[in-house]
Amino acid sequence: MIKTKISQLAPKYILTIMDDDVAALEKRKTEIWEAKNPDIAAKGFRKGHVPRDHAENVIGYDNLYEEVAREVVARGCKESGQKIVGVGQAEPVVLAKDKPVVVRLEVWLEPAVRVVDTTGKKVYEGLEFEQSDVSVDDAEVEAVIQRAREAAATTKTIERESANGDVVIVDFQGKLADGTAFRGNTAKDYQVVIGAGILLPEFEAQLAGVKVGQVKDVVITFPDTWPAKELAGKQAIFSTTIKEVKERNLPEVNDDFAKQIGYDNLAIAREKMQEDLKLNKEQQTRGDTDQQLLLGLMRAVQVEPIPQCMIDQQTSALIQNMLDNIGMTLEQYLKKAKTTKEEVVEKHQQAAASDVRARLILRAIAEAESLVATPEEEEQALQNAHKTQFQNVDIDTLRQQIDRDALTANVRVQKAMQLVRERAVARVKPVAPKVEAAPQQ
């Protein structure tokens, strides 16, 4: 029978485990001996024919039956009734025939989370958040239509000088004002849409009024906020050869255009575009709302210090997710990013600590509200995991292999977040007044 006792030695705890079921322990040792015996050799004996007592003396009783101590630790941690999140060093275990096994080891416990204050108030209720306006106006729909027109535009080569909206095909080579070349300073057959705002506006503007065959020095100044710090705020000169000028022809906005981009008619196109824009805003607002509420929970809920082992585990998970998303090993990423493992770990530690804290709080809310995961909710969560994380795994195989406890915990956490959202108080975010364009002279 397993007996356990926990004692605090801040910030860790000492867990004492005793298994006094001597008969079961000796039976387990016999099983281990029978499994290892065929591979044991000793001087003066053939392999597999070493007497047990001789092997216990030569190999060492503790070494031969070390699995017993590990199994006692595993059972003790599981049956201790404590929320153990990490196991540290154990004192040396002395095994003896027909004797109980006693183990003392360092453990870290899940920190306490107080979601109810001393007055009995649920601190996760009534959190305030700023709610953005998700309405869609006609101008936003027209902007989508305009982008669709530009995507469907046709072009034809022209002989005249280029103008705003034209496509110019160029070769260019750039140098800083002092003659120094820099990375990305050359291109061939580069397509520039004048006025599209894809390149620096002053670069595009200087390509208006040019003709095929012309060579022009385009002079620009990189903004102080330019990502390449070695170029920020500096002047550059691009020797630019004009190879072709094309005029763009945008389709008229009518039913034929709507059919061209996949709708039955223009009215339906506008209606569907408005619906999509609103849905996108609602999804973005949901993410913003949850972020605000999580920050509110962090401020309102008291959480005891989080063991470093929990943060380290989440840090490793975040790094692995990043590597999976970019399809690289850690070694490949370190080489490409010219960084070290220590720097990568440090970069992810703060986010990991926030993730762990948020999850602890949501789990505590789920406990306080007695939230449970129904079979239907678990199945939906499984289906979602299959679509987003395990596309290459057969769904039935996933059902057998997935960690059900983790799946259930995730559903309960999601339900806790939904509860916080439902009981929160929205403040409408003020809408900035629209600036009317000055009348054309």
C-alpha positions in Angstrom: 0.0 0.0 0.0 1.2 3.5 -1.0 1.4 6.1 1.8 2.5 9.7 1.1 3.3 12.8 3.1 4.0 16.3 1.8 6.0 18.9 3.6 6.9 22.4 2.4 10.4 23.6 1.8 9.7 26.8 -0.1 9.5 27.2 -3.0 9.6 23.4 -3.4 7.9 20.6 -1.4 9.3 17.3 -0.1 7.1 14.3 -0.9 7.7 11.2 1.2 6.4 8.0 -0.4 6.3 4.6 1.3 5.2 1.4 -0.2 4.8 -1.2 2.6 3.2 -4.0 0.5 6.3 -6.2 0.8 4.7 -9.2 -0.9 3.8 -7.1 -4.0 7.3 -5.6 -4.0 9.0 -8.9 -3.9 6.8 -10.3 -6.6 7.7 -7.3 -8.8 11.4 -7.9 -8.1 11.0 -11.5 -9.3 9.4 -10.3 -12.5 12.3 -8.0 -13.1 14.8 -10.7 -12.4 13.1 -13.1 -14.8 13.1 -10.5 -17.5 16.7 -9.6 -17.1 18.2 -13.0 -16.2 18.6 -14.2 -19.8 21.0 -11.3 -20.6 23.0 -11.3 -17.4 26.6 -12.7 -17.5 29.1 -13.0 -14.7 32.6 -14.5 -14.4 32.4 -18.3 -13.9 28.8 -18.5 -15.2 27.3 -18.9 -18.6 25.0 -16.0 -19.8 21.5 -16.6 -18.4 22.7 -19.0 -15.8 23.9 -16.6 -13.1 22.3 -17.4 -9.7 20.0 -14.7 -8.5 21.8 -14.0 -5.2 25.1 -13.9 -7.0 23.8 -11.4 -9.5 22.3 -9.2 -6.7 25.7 -9.0 -5.1 27.7 -8.4 -8.3 25.4 -6.0 -10.0 24.1 -4.4 -6.8 20.7 -4.9 -5.3 19.7 -1.3 -5.9 20.9 -1.3 -9.5 19.2 -4.6 -10.4 15.8 -3.5 -9.1 16.0 0.2 -9.8 12.7 0.0 -11.7 10.9 -0.8 -8.4 11.9 2.6 -7.0 10.9 4.4 -10.2 7.5 2.7 -10.2 7.0 3.5 -6.5 7.7 7.2 -7.3 5.2 7.2 -10.2 2.5 5.6 -8.1 3.2 7.8 -5.1 3.0 11.0 -7.2 -0.3 9.8 -8.8 -1.9 8.7 -5.5 -0.6 11.6 -3.4 -3.7 13.7 -4.0 -1.3 16.6 -4.8 -1.2 18.5 -8.2 2.4 17.8 -8.9 3.8 19.7 -11.9 7.4 18.8 -11.6 9.7 16.3 -9.9 13.2 17.2 -8.7 16.0 15.2 -7.1 15.3 12.2 -4.9 17.3 11.1 -2.0 19.3 7.8 -2.7 16.9 4.9 -2.3 18.1 1.8 -0.4 16.3 -1.3 -1.5 16.3 -4.4 0.7 14.7 -7.8 0.5 11.4 -8.1 2.3 11.5 -4.4 3.4 9.2 -1.5 2.5 10.4 1.1 -0.1 10.7 4.6 1.1 11.5 7.5 -1.2 11.9 11.2 -0.4 12.0 13.6 -3.4 11.6 17.3 -4.3 8.4 18.2 -6.1 6.7 21.4 -7.4 3.0 21.8 -6.9 0.5 23.7 -9.0 0.2 27.1 -7.5 -3.0 28.1 -5.8 -5.4 30.4 -7.7 -7.9 32.6 -5.9 -10.8 33.4 -8.2 -13.1 34.4 -5.3 -12.1 37.2 -2.9 -12.5 37.3 0.8 -16.0 38.7 0.5 -17.2 35.9 -1.7 -17.1 37.9 -4.9 -16.2 36.1 -8.1 -13.4 38.4 -9.4 -13.8 37.1 -12.9 -17.3 38.5 -13.3 -18.1 42.0 -14.6 -14.7 42.6 -16.2 -14.8 45.6 -18.6 -13.6 45.6 -22.1 -13.7 48.1 -25.0 -15.9 46.9 -27.8 -15.1 48.1 -31.3 -17.8 49.0 -33.9 -18.3 46.1 -36.3 -20.6 47.8 -38.7 -19.6 48.1 -42.3 -20.2 51.2 -44.4 -20.5 51.6 -48.1 -17.0 53.0 -48.5 -15.5 49.8 -47.1 -17.5 47.7 -49.6 -16.4 50.0 -52.5 -12.7 49.5 -51.4 -13.2 45.8 -51.8 -14.8 46.2 -55.2 -11.9 48.5 -56.2 -9.3 45.9 -55.2 -11.3 43.3 -57.2 -11.2 45.6 -60.2 -7.5 46.1 -60.0 -7.0 42.3 -59.7 -9.1 41.8 -62.8 -7.5 44.6 -64.8 -6.0 44.0 -68.2 -3.0 45.8 -69.6 -1.7 46.9 -73.0 1.7 48.2 -74.0 1.6 51.9 -74.9 4.1 54.4 -76.5 3.1 57.5 -74.5 4.7 58.7 -71.3 3.8 56.9 -68.2 1.1 58.3 -65.9 -0.4 57.5 -62.5 -2.0 54.0 -62.5 0.2 52.7 -65.4 2.5 49.7 -65.1 6.2 50.3 -65.7 8.6 47.5 -66.3 12.1 48.5 -65.2 15.6 47.4 -64.4 17.3 49.3 -61.6 20.6 49.4 -59.6 20.8 51.5 -56.5 23.6 52.9 -54.4 23.8 55.1 -51.4 24.7 58.8 -51.9 28.3 57.9 -51.0 28.4 55.2 -53.7 28.0 52.2 -51.4 26.0 49.3 -52.7 23.5 47.6 -50.4 21.5 44.4 -50.2 18.4 44.3 -52.5 19.7 47.2 -54.6 19.3 45.6 -58.0 16.4 44.1 -59.9 15.5 43.2 -63.5 12.1 43.3 -65.2 10.6 44.7 -62.0 6.9 45.7 -62.3 5.9 48.9 -60.7 2.3 50.2 -60.5 2.6 53.9 -60.3 0.6 55.2 -57.3 -0.2 51.8 -55.9 1.9 52.5 -52.8 3.7 49.2 -52.9 7.1 50.9 -53.1 8.1 54.1 -51.4 5.7 56.8 -52.8 8.6 59.0 -53.9 10.1 56.1 -55.9 6.8 55.5 -57.7 6.1 59.2 -58.3 9.4 59.7 -60.1 8.4 57.0 -62.6 5.5 59.1 -63.9 6.2 60.9 -67.1 8.9 58.4 -68.4 9.1 56.6 -71.8 10.5 53.3 -73.0 14.3 53.4 -73.4 14.8 56.2 -70.9 17.3 55.9 -68.1 16.4 57.9 -65.0 18.1 58.4 -61.7 15.4 58.0 -59.1 16.5 59.7 -55.8 14.9 58.6 -52.6 15.5 58.9 -48.8 14.8 55.8 -46.7 12.5 56.6 -43.8 14.0 56.7 -40.3 11.8 53.7 -39.5 13.1 51.6 -42.4 13.5 48.0 -41.2 17.1 47.7 -42.5 18.7 50.0 -39.9 21.8 50.5 -42.0 19.7 52.3 -44.6 17.3 54.2 -42.3 17.4 57.9 -43.0 19.9 57.6 -45.8 19.6 58.9 -49.4 19.9 56.4 -52.3 20.1 56.8 -56.1 18.6 54.2 -58.3 19.7 54.2 -61.9 16.5 53.0 -63.6 16.0 51.8 -67.2 12.5 52.0 -68.5 11.8 48.8 -70.5 8.0 48.9 -71.0 5.0 51.0 -70.2 1.6 49.4 -69.9 -1.8 51.0 -69.5 -4.2 49.3 -67.1 -7.9 48.9 -68.1 -10.1 48.2 -65.1 -13.5 46.5 -65.7 -16.7 48.5 -65.3 -18.6 47.8 -62.1 -21.7 46.0 -63.3 -23.3 42.6 -63.3 -20.9 41.2 -65.8 -18.0 42.2 -63.6 -19.8 40.6 -60.6 -20.1 37.3 -62.6 -16.4 37.5 -63.5 -15.4 37.5 -59.8 -17.8 34.7 -58.9 -21.2 36.3 -58.0 -24.6 36.1 -59.7 -25.0 39.9 -60.0 -23.6 43.1 -58.6 -26.2 43.4 -55.8 -25.4 40.0 -54.5 -21.7 40.8 -54.7 -22.0 43.9 -52.6 -24.2 42.0 -50.0 -21.7 39.1 -49.7 -18.7 41.5 -49.5 -20.5 43.4 -46.7 -21.2 40.1 -44.8 -17.6 39.0 -45.2 -16.2 42.3 -44.0 -18.5 42.2 -40.9 -17.5 38.6 -40.2 -13.8 39.5 -40.4 -14.4 42.5 -38.0 -16.3 40.3 -35.6 -13.5 37.7 -35.6 -10.9 40.3 -35.0 -13.0 42.0 -32.3 -13.4 38.6 -30.6 -9.6 38.2 -30.5 -9.2 41.8 -29.2 -11.9 41.2 -26.6 -10.4 38.0 -25.3 -7.0 39.7 -25.0 -8.5 42.5 -23.0 -10.4 40.1 -20.7 -7.3 37.9 -20.2 -5.3 41.0 -19.1 -8.2 41.9 -16.8 -8.1 38.4 -15.3 -4.4 38.7 -14.8 -4.9 41.9 -12.8 -8.0 40.6 -10.8 -7.0 37.1 -9.9 -4.3 36.2 -7.3 -2.0 33.4 -8.4 0.8 32.0 -6.2 4.3 32.1 -7.7 4.4 29.7 -10.7 7.1 27.0 -10.6 9.8 27.6 -13.3 9.3 24.0 -14.5 5.8 25.0 -15.8 7.2 28.0 -17.6 10.0 25.9 -19.1 7.6 23.3 -20.4 5.4 25.9 -22.1 8.5 27.7 -23.5 9.5 24.4 -25.1 6.0 24.0 -26.5 6.0 27.5 -28.0 9.4 27.0 -29.6 8.3 23.6 -31.1 5.1 25.2 -32.4 7.2 27.9 -34.1 9.5 25.3 -35.6 6.6 23.2 -36.9 5.0 26.2 -38.5 8.1 27.1 -40.5 9.1 23.5 -41.1 12.6 23.7 -39.6 14.6 21.9 -36.9 16.0 24.0 -34.1 19.5 23.7 -35.5 18.3 24.9 -38.9 16.5 27.9 -37.3 19.4 28.8 -35.2 21.7 28.8 -38.2 19.3 30.9 -40.4 18.4 33.4 -37.7 22.0 33.6 -36.5 21.0 33.2 -32.9 21.5 30.9 -30.0 19.2 28.5 -28.2 19.5 30.5 -25.1 18.4 33.7 -26.9 15.4 31.8 -28.4 14.4 30.5 -25.0 14.7 33.9 -23.5 12.6 35.4 -26.3 9.7 33.0 -25.5 9.8 32.9 -21.7 7.6 35.9 -21.1 4.9 34.7 -23.4 5.1 31.3 -21.9 4.7 32.7 -18.4 1.6 34.6 -19.4 0.2 31.5 -21.1 0.7 29.4 -18.0 -0.8 32.0 -15.7 -3.9 32.5 -18.0 -4.5 28.8 -18.2 -4.2 28.3 -14.5 -6.8 31.1 -14.0 -9.2 29.6 -16.5 -8.9 26.1 -15.0 -9.7 27.6 -11.6 -12.8 29.3 -13.0 -13.9 26.0 -14.6 -13.5 24.4 -11.2 -15.4 27.2 -9.4 -18.2 27.0 -11.9 -18.2 23.1 -12.1 -17.8 23.3 -15.9 -17.7 19.9 -17.6 -16.9 18.8 -21.1 -19.7 16.8 -22.7 -18.9 13.9 -25.1 -20.3 16.1 -28.0 -17.9 19.0 -27.1 -15.0 16.6 -26.8 -15.8 15.1 -30.2 -16.0 18.6 -31.7 -12.6 19.5 -30.1 -11.2 16.3 -31.6 -12.5 17.2 -35.0 -11.0 20.7 -34.8 -7.6 19.3 -33.7 -7.7 16.9 -36.7 -8.3 19.8 -39.1 -5.8 22.2 -37.6 -3.0 20.1 -36.1 -3.2 16.5 -37.2 -4.3 16.5 -40.8 -2.0 13.7 -41.7 -3.4 11.4 -39.0 -6.5 9.2 -39.6 -9.3 10.5 -37.4 -9.9 7.0 -35.9 -6.2 6.7 -35.1 -6.3 10.1 -33.5 -9.2 9.1 -31.3 -7.2 6.2 -29.9 -3.9 8.1 -29.5 -5.0 11.6 -28.3 -4.5 12.5 -24.6 -8.1 12.5 -23.4 -7.3 14.3 -20.2 -5.7 17.1 -22.1 -8.6 17.2 -24.6 -11.1 17.5 -21.7 -9.0 20.2 -20.0 -8.9 22.2 -23.2 -12.7 22.1 -23.6 -13.2 23.2 -20.0 -10.7 26.1 -20.4 -12.6 27.2 -23.6 -15.9 27.1 -21.7 -14.4 29.1 -18.9 -13.3 31.8 -21.4 -16.8 31.8 -22.9 -18.3 32.3 -19.4 -15.9 35.2 -18.7 -16.9 36.7 -22.0 -20.6 36.4 -21.3 -20.4 37.9 -17.9 -18.1 40.8 -19.0 -19.3 44.4 -19.4 -18.7 46.1 -22.8 -17.8 49.7 -23.2 -18.4 51.0 -26.8 -15.1 52.2 -28.3 -15.6 55.8 -29.5 -15.4 56.1 -33.3 -12.9 58.6 -34.7 -14.7 61.3 -36.7 -14.2 60.9 -40.4 -12.3 63.7 -42.1 -14.1 65.0 -45.1 -12.0 65.5 -48.2 -11.4 69.1 -49.2 -13.5 70.1 -52.3 -11.7 70.0 -55.6 -10.9 73.4 -57.0 
